[in-house]
Amino acid sequence: MAGSILKSCITGLALALLLGPAAPVAHASEPLEVVRIDGERLYDGAGRAYLLAGVRLVTAEEDARSAAAGEAFLNAALRDASLIFDGTDFAEAGQGENRYGERLGLILRSDGMSLQEELILRGLGVWSAMAGFPAAWRIRLLAAERLARLERAGLWQTQRLLDANNPPKTYWRGQFVIARGVVRDVARTPARTYLNFGDDWKTDFTVAISAKARRKFEAGEWKLSELRDKSIMIRGPVRFYNGPYMEVDFTEQMEIEGAVAHE
């Protein structure tokens, strides 16, 4: 009993340190009464759709138990009368809706934590790498994902980050993958930049960044050419093309973790 209480206290402390205080609810927010849920979309009584922006829910193929728990968690939202939709930051960035007319924002509880954050914290979803997601909340979702991995919550009881330097031999057909590895080589052509995680580009894990997307990555303080010998995390669909092959279009899909010494 005492051990479980201590673990709960440690978990709570870790959460507070990683996530910091909950963001205040913005003034430009509105109550949300959810009447129907379809995957990552919530619907109100008027039929308007609200996307769980920033979250990719665990699928049954990835982990059946966590997928069922995620569905149960969202169904409980149907009974929560205190939900608030806050699309302030998205609207200010000109992203109040996506091309399907779905409203983009945070679904907040009365304590300021978002449903998106809690789904990830419970290991029932992961950061989706949504382009243009508000930076402060992106940091919170990534921190929640790190804590979920640490606590082996939900999906992370059975899954691990894919080792990009030693990927499993499997049939890659567009599976969503979160991978970590040290970039062994960076190759640039007029059309693309390639990040190779092995010695043979014909078989190793490769990340491809188009020339159009390259401008987004190099608009900051670092260049893609500087990633050699750096440990990075990347996420997105993987297909087979001379080994596992991921096309990265948005900076939100990549996290740079640090330099690694030459072997």
JOLIN-V592563 format. One record per residue. OMEGA is omega as a letter, one per 30 degrees, with the letter a starting at -180 (none if undefined). Layout:
omega:OMEGA
omega:OMEGA
This chain:
omega:a
omega:l
omega:a
omega:l
omega:l
omega:l
omega:l
omega:l
omega:l
omega:l
omega:l
omega:l
omega:l
omega:l
omega:a
omega:a
omega:a
omega:a
omega:a
omega:a
omega:l
omega:l
omega:l
omega:l
omega:a
omega:l
omega:a
omega:a
omega:a
omega:l
omega:l
omega:l
omega:a
omega:l
omega:a
omega:l
omega:l
omega:a
omega:a
omega:a
omega:l
omega:a
omega:l
omega:a
omega:l
omega:l
omega:l
omega:a
omega:l
omega:a
omega:l
omega:a
omega:l
omega:a
omega:l
omega:a
omega:l
omega:l
omega:l
omega:l
omega:a
omega:l
omega:a
omega:a
omega:a
omega:l
omega:l
omega:l
omega:l
omega:l
omega:l
omega:l
omega:a
omega:l
omega:l
omega:l
omega:l
omega:a
omega:a
omega:a
omega:a
omega:a
omega:l
omega:l
omega:l
omega:l
omega:a
omega:a
omega:l
omega:a
omega:a
omega:l
omega:a
omega:a
omega:a
omega:l
omega:l
omega:a
omega:l
omega:a
omega:l
omega:a
omega:a
omega:l
omega:l
omega:l
omega:a
omega:l
omega:a
omega:l
omega:l
omega:l
omega:a
omega:l
omega:l
omega:a
omega:a
omega:l
omega:a
omega:a
omega:l
omega:a
omega:a
omega:l
omega:l
omega:l
omega:a
omega:a
omega:a
omega:a
omega:l
omega:a
omega:a
omega:a
omega:a
omega:l
omega:l
omega:l
omega:l
omega:a
omega:l
omega:l
omega:l
omega:l
omega:l
omega:a
omega:l
omega:l
omega:a
omega:a
omega:a
omega:a
omega:l
omega:a
omega:a
omega:l
omega:a
omega:a
omega:l
omega:l
omega:l
omega:l
omega:a
omega:l
omega:l
omega:a
omega:l
omega:l
omega:a
omega:l
omega:a
omega:a
omega:l
omega:l
omega:l
omega:a
omega:l
omega:a
omega:l
omega:l
omega:l
omega:l
omega:a
omega:a
omega:l
omega:l
omega:a
omega:l
omega:l
omega:a
omega:a
omega:l
omega:a
omega:l
omega:a
omega:a
omega:l
omega:a
omega:a
omega:a
omega:a
omega:a
omega:a
omega:l
omega:a
omega:l
omega:a
omega:l
omega:a
omega:l
omega:l
omega:a
omega:a
omega:a
omega:l
omega:a
omega:a
omega:l
omega:a
omega:a
omega:a
omega:a
omega:l
omega:a
omega:a
omega:a
omega:l
omega:a
omega:l
omega:l
omega:a
omega:l
omega:l
omega:a
omega:l
omega:l
omega:l
omega:l
omega:a
omega:l
omega:a
omega:a
omega:l
omega:a
omega:a
omega:l
omega:a
omega:a
omega:a
omega:l
omega:a
omega:l
omega:a
omega:l
omega:l
omega:a
omega:l
omega:a
omega:l
omega:a
omega:l
omega:l
omega:none
